[in-house]
Amino acid sequence: MARIYQAATLGEAQVRIALVRDRGRADLLACRVDSWGMAHGDTLWFITRNRHDATAIAYFCDEGLAQLKVCFVDARGEVGWRREHRMKGRLG
């Protein structure tokens, strides 16, 4: 389950993520969920305020610095990896 904590600095992050609007540029299509229990795999994200609850600590940055490009979508049926990526399976 993807419970993501937003790191304040690059040094404390496990992954650098760029949020993109264009699905064609995204590596991953993800959907935010409202509760901890609804988070699932790499694609359904719960953003937690508690670092100790997180399965991944992310620093959000521009595309040039990012290891992963994510586009948030509204429908759960649209989520998924758009291409093979080395981060697959490491967020949840």
C-alpha positions, 0 to 999 in steps of 0.5 A: 500500500502506498502511504507517501510522506512528503519530505521537506528536503531532498536529503531525507527522501527515498524517491524524487517525484515530479508531478506532471499533468500530461499523461503521456509524459508520466511513468505512473498514473496514480490516484489519491485516496482519503484513508490509510486503508484504501491505499493499495500497491503503487497506484492508490496513494494516501498522503500521510503526515506521519513519517513513521507510517509511510511506505515511501518518503518522497521529495517533489521536484521538477522533471529534470531532477526526478526519478519518477514522473507521476500524473494524478488521475480521478478514476481508479480504473485509470491507474497503473504503470505506463511503462516498465520502471525501476521504481515499480513495486517500491512505493507500496 
